[in-house]
Amino acid sequence: MGDVLSQSEIDALLNALSDGQVDVEEMKTTKTQKRIRVYDFKRPNKFSKDQIHSLHNIHENYCRGLTTFFSGNLHSVVESAVLSIEQITYDEFIRSLPNPTVLALYSLSPLEGTVLMEVSPALTFAVVDRLLGGQGEGAEKNRDLTEIEKTIIENRLRQMILISEEAWAEVYELKPQFLSMESNPQFTQIVAPNEMIVLITLEVRIGEAVGMINICIPYLVLEPILDKLSTFFLFSSQAKVSSPEQVQAIRKKIEWAKVEMVVFLGTSEILVRELLDLTKGDVIPLNQSVQESLPIYVGEFMKFKSVPGLNGEHLAVQITEIVKEGGEQNE
């Protein structure tokens, strides 16, 4: 029921109408106007905002695992982040892909259906170039992969898919399994063209190269666990306290991380002419005294001091001191 006007309000309204301050037609138009929300029946939104937020959180976790994997595998600085999450039809997604590209089909057991991961050509060729000894530069133009390149990329795709298991662990226990690798988007009809999918786009930066990873998950695949996605969003916003078991698990993973260790014997300056005249048996004097300890660097930080020597028939160094300064910010 609308608000009831008092006698004084009615008199004021009648006076305004008689004086022309209020237009009757304008009042009718204002009354009949309603808030209308555009709805496209061809593209119905099947995921709620809570579920989209949950998928965003899940794939932020996935990006952290992906960054760790690529950093260790490519020995390069890698950054990855969730760029966007949107709901579109499968046909729109397929039509937006270049041909050829890299497509990985995989399952998320026990969920039924197939999930699709597309790695952009720019990122694909940057990974191949890095693994084959280059600086991580992409190809000048898009092309099909060679047999060697296919093998290299397929091995990385298998690992990238396995990483998603840990990202989904807090929501549902899934067992991702690689099915096949394709290059032509038209040969990957995992659902009907008009079926809705959620498209997660990730941006990956390897050195100076930037590429995209698109993860296409059909609505039919996630439908059985949509309620868990809503619940996960509610609890993921709360502060989390790491248990001693989680801390120990993270510590074990870090212990297996590979880092570069370098021993500096010293430096010297010689002329180019002297460098060209060097022959077997020549001696280059260094600025390091034989009485001084040799610094050992782990990454960018000096962590140890040592003395050179032999271990059997092999050259070796013996650690004499642990350097506590530098690189301790995260300890």
C-alpha positions in Angstrom: 0.0 0.0 0.0 1.3 3.5 -0.9 1.8 6.3 1.6 -1.4 8.1 2.7 -1.3 11.9 2.2 -2.4 14.2 5.0 -4.9 17.0 4.3 -2.2 19.6 4.2 -0.2 17.6 1.7 -3.3 17.2 -0.5 -3.9 20.9 -0.4 -0.3 21.6 -1.3 -0.4 19.2 -4.3 -3.7 20.7 -5.6 -2.2 24.2 -5.4 0.9 23.1 -7.3 -1.2 21.6 -10.0 -3.3 24.7 -10.3 -0.3 26.9 -10.5 1.4 24.8 -13.1 4.3 23.8 -10.9 3.6 20.1 -11.4 2.7 18.5 -14.8 0.0 15.8 -14.7 1.5 13.9 -17.7 4.9 14.0 -16.1 3.5 12.5 -12.9 1.8 9.7 -14.9 5.1 8.9 -16.8 7.1 8.9 -13.6 4.6 6.6 -12.0 4.6 4.1 -14.8 8.4 4.0 -15.2 9.9 0.8 -13.7 13.5 -0.4 -13.3 14.1 -2.8 -16.2 17.0 -5.2 -16.2 18.1 -6.5 -19.6 18.2 -10.3 -19.8 19.6 -12.2 -22.7 17.9 -15.6 -23.0 20.7 -16.8 -25.3 23.3 -16.1 -22.6 21.6 -16.8 -19.2 23.8 -16.2 -16.2 24.0 -19.5 -14.4 26.7 -18.7 -11.9 25.9 -16.4 -9.0 28.3 -13.6 -7.8 29.3 -15.8 -4.8 30.2 -18.7 -7.1 32.2 -16.3 -9.4 34.1 -15.0 -6.4 34.9 -18.5 -5.3 36.2 -19.4 -8.7 38.4 -16.3 -8.6 39.8 -17.3 -5.2 40.4 -20.9 -6.5 42.3 -19.7 -9.5 44.3 -17.2 -7.5 45.6 -20.2 -5.6 46.2 -21.9 -9.0 48.2 -18.9 -10.2 50.5 -19.3 -7.2 51.2 -22.9 -8.0 51.6 -22.1 -11.7 54.2 -19.4 -10.9 56.2 -21.8 -8.7 56.1 -24.5 -11.4 57.2 -22.2 -14.2 59.8 -20.4 -12.2 61.6 -23.7 -11.3 61.1 -25.3 -14.7 62.1 -22.3 -16.8 64.7 -20.8 -14.4 63.2 -17.4 -15.0 61.2 -14.7 -13.3 57.5 -15.6 -13.8 54.3 -13.8 -12.8 50.7 -14.9 -13.2 47.4 -13.5 -12.2 43.7 -13.9 -12.8 42.7 -11.4 -15.5 39.0 -12.0 -15.8 36.2 -14.4 -15.2 33.1 -14.3 -17.4 30.1 -16.4 -18.5 29.7 -16.9 -22.2 28.5 -19.6 -24.6 30.9 -22.3 -25.7 30.5 -21.2 -29.4 31.6 -17.6 -28.5 34.7 -19.0 -26.8 35.7 -21.3 -29.6 35.2 -18.5 -32.2 37.6 -16.2 -30.3 40.5 -18.6 -30.4 43.3 -18.4 -33.0 44.0 -21.4 -35.3 46.4 -23.0 -34.6 46.7 -22.8 -30.8 47.5 -25.2 -28.0 44.4 -26.8 -26.4 44.5 -29.4 -23.6 41.5 -31.4 -22.8 41.2 -32.9 -19.3 38.7 -34.3 -16.8 38.0 -33.5 -13.2 37.1 -36.8 -11.7 34.6 -37.6 -10.1 32.9 -34.8 -12.0 31.5 -35.7 -15.4 32.5 -33.9 -18.6 35.6 -32.3 -20.1 37.4 -29.1 -19.3 39.5 -27.2 -21.8 42.7 -25.2 -21.3 44.0 -23.0 -24.0 47.5 -21.6 -24.0 48.1 -18.7 -26.3 50.7 -19.1 -29.0 52.7 -16.2 -27.5 53.1 -18.0 -24.3 53.6 -21.4 -25.9 56.6 -20.3 -28.0 58.1 -18.3 -25.1 58.1 -21.5 -23.0 59.6 -23.5 -25.9 62.3 -20.9 -26.6 63.2 -20.8 -22.9 63.5 -24.5 -22.6 65.6 -24.8 -25.7 68.2 -22.3 -24.4 66.8 -19.0 -25.7 65.7 -15.9 -23.8 62.1 -16.8 -23.8 61.0 -14.9 -26.9 57.9 -15.8 -28.8 57.6 -16.7 -32.5 57.3 -13.9 -35.0 54.1 -15.4 -36.4 51.7 -18.1 -35.4 52.4 -21.6 -36.8 51.9 -25.3 -36.0 54.2 -26.9 -33.5 56.9 -29.3 -34.6 56.9 -32.9 -33.1 59.7 -31.9 -30.7 57.8 -28.8 -29.6 54.6 -30.8 -29.2 56.3 -33.2 -26.8 57.8 -30.4 -24.8 54.5 -28.6 -24.4 52.4 -31.7 -23.7 54.7 -32.6 -20.8 54.2 -29.0 -19.4 50.5 -29.2 -19.9 50.2 -32.4 -17.9 52.0 -30.6 -15.0 49.9 -27.5 -15.3 46.7 -29.6 -15.1 47.9 -31.5 -12.0 48.5 -28.2 -10.2 44.7 -27.6 -10.3 44.2 -30.4 -7.9 45.7 -28.5 -5.0 43.9 -25.3 -6.0 40.5 -27.1 -5.7 41.4 -29.0 -2.6 39.6 -26.6 -0.2 36.4 -26.9 -2.2 36.2 -30.4 -3.5 38.6 -33.3 -3.9 39.2 -33.5 -7.6 41.6 -35.7 -9.6 42.5 -33.9 -12.8 43.6 -36.2 -15.7 45.1 -35.1 -19.0 43.1 -36.5 -22.0 44.5 -35.1 -25.2 46.2 -32.2 -26.9 44.7 -30.4 -30.0 45.7 -27.4 -32.1 42.5 -26.7 -34.0 39.6 -25.3 -31.9 37.0 -26.7 -34.3 38.0 -30.2 -33.3 37.3 -29.7 -29.6 33.5 -29.8 -29.3 33.3 -30.7 -25.6 29.7 -29.3 -25.2 26.9 -28.0 -27.4 27.7 -24.6 -29.0 24.9 -22.8 -27.0 25.9 -24.3 -23.6 27.1 -21.8 -21.0 30.6 -22.0 -19.7 32.7 -20.1 -17.2 35.9 -18.7 -18.8 38.8 -18.0 -16.5 41.5 -15.9 -18.2 45.0 -15.9 -16.7 47.9 -13.6 -17.6 51.3 -15.1 -17.5 54.5 -13.1 -17.8 57.8 -14.9 -18.4 60.6 -12.4 -18.5 59.5 -9.9 -21.1 57.1 -12.3 -22.8 53.4 -12.0 -21.9 50.7 -14.6 -22.8 47.3 -15.8 -21.8 45.9 -19.1 -20.5 42.1 -19.6 -20.9 40.4 -22.3 -18.8 37.0 -23.2 -20.1 34.7 -25.0 -17.6 31.2 -26.0 -18.8 28.3 -25.3 -16.5 27.3 -28.9 -16.7 30.7 -30.0 -15.2 30.4 -27.7 -12.1 26.6 -28.1 -11.6 26.9 -30.9 -9.0 29.2 -28.8 -6.7 27.8 -25.3 -7.2 26.5 -25.2 -3.6 30.1 -25.9 -2.4 31.3 -22.9 -4.4 28.9 -20.6 -2.6 29.9 -22.1 0.8 33.5 -21.7 0.0 33.1 -18.0 -0.8 31.6 -17.4 2.7 34.4 -19.1 4.5 37.2 -17.9 2.3 36.6 -14.3 3.3 37.4 -15.2 6.9 40.9 -15.0 8.3 42.7 -18.3 8.1 45.1 -19.6 10.7 47.8 -21.9 9.4 48.1 -25.1 11.4 51.5 -26.6 12.4 50.9 -29.4 9.8 50.4 -26.8 7.0 53.5 -24.9 8.0 55.5 -28.2 8.0 54.1 -29.2 4.6 55.1 -25.8 3.1 58.5 -26.1 4.7 59.1 -29.5 3.1 58.1 -28.2 -0.3 60.5 -25.2 0.1 63.3 -27.6 1.1 63.1 -29.3 -2.3 63.3 -26.0 -4.2 66.4 -25.7 -6.4 68.6 -22.6 -5.9 71.8 -21.6 -7.6 74.9 -21.7 -5.5 78.1 -20.0 -6.8 81.6 -19.8 -5.3 83.6 -16.8 -6.4 87.4 -17.5 -6.7 88.2 -13.9 -7.4 88.4 -11.4 -10.3 91.1 -10.2 -12.7 91.5 -7.6 -15.5 93.5 -8.4 -18.6 93.8 -6.9 -22.1 91.9 -8.4 -25.0 95.3 -9.0 -26.6 96.4 -11.1 -23.6 93.1 -13.0 -23.7 93.6 -14.0 -27.3 97.2 -15.1 -26.6 96.3 -17.4 -23.7 97.4 -21.0 -24.1 97.1 -24.2 -22.1 99.2 -23.9 -18.9 99.1 -20.0 -18.6 98.3 -18.6 -15.2 95.9 -15.7 -14.6 96.6 -13.9 -11.2 93.4 -13.0 -9.2 92.8 -10.2 -6.8 91.9 -12.8 -4.1 94.6 -13.7 -1.6 95.1 -17.4 -0.9 94.7 -16.6 2.8 91.3 -15.1 2.4 88.0 -17.0 2.5 86.0 -17.5 -0.7 82.4 -16.1 -0.7 79.6 -18.5 -1.5 76.4 -16.8 -3.0 72.9 -18.4 -2.8 70.9 -16.5 -5.4 71.7 -12.8 -4.8 72.9 -13.1 -1.2 76.3 -14.2 0.2 75.4 -16.9 2.7 78.7 -18.7 3.4 82.5 -18.3 3.5 84.8 -21.2 2.5 88.3 -22.4 1.7 89.2 -24.2 -1.5 90.6 -27.8 -1.5 90.2 -31.2 -3.0 87.7 -34.0 -2.3 89.3 -37.1 -3.7 90.1 -36.1 -7.3 87.5 -33.3 -7.4 87.8 -29.6 -6.7 85.8 -28.7 -3.6 85.3 -26.0 -0.9 84.9 -26.4 2.8 82.4 -24.0 4.5 84.1 -22.2 7.3 81.5 -19.6 8.3 77.7 -18.9 7.9 76.9 -15.4 7.0 73.8 -14.2 8.8 73.4 -10.8 7.2 71.4 -10.3 4.0 68.5 -12.2 2.6 66.9 -12.8 6.0 63.8 -10.8 5.4 61.5 -13.8 5.1 63.0 -15.9 7.8 
